[in-house]
Amino acid sequence: MLGRIAVTIAAYLLCVFYFKEDITAVGQLFGLTGFWALFIPSALVGFSVYRIADLDHWGIWDALGFLIIGGIAMLAITSDPETTLFELIKGVVSFSIAAILGALALRGGRKA
């Protein structure tokens, strides 16, 4: 528990101090200004890291955490919400298809 909190605080502080310009730019793409442009995306990254750091219980919320972190990183890189949305949809669909095919392969596929 303390390890998860320490990693979350470290990720939040990195967002606030080291990646300040990038996080603020992402916040401005969301329509936020000033303090909120820095705080809200940093808090989203912090909550996502907190959720992902629970290595014993992984599930859909962890996938959502990775999606949030990836979306914020892609927005910081491209500064284009439309392109980022298309890339996120493409990634989610391709990973979903890969997961379905992997599950079918583990099950043994179709009986002939």
Number of C-alpha atoms within 10 A of each C-alpha: 8 7 11 16 15 12 15 22 17 14 19 22 16 14 22 19 11 11 15 17 15 19 25 25 20 28 24 17 16 13 10 17 13 10 10 14 21 24 19 17 25 26 18 16 24 24 20 22 24 21 21 21 18 13 9 7 10 12 10 8 13 19 14 14 20 17 16 19 19 15 18 21 17 19 22 21 13 12 17 13 16 11 13 20 14 11 14 17 12 12 13 14 12 12 12 12 12 12 12 12 13 13 12 12 11 9 9 9 11 7 4 3
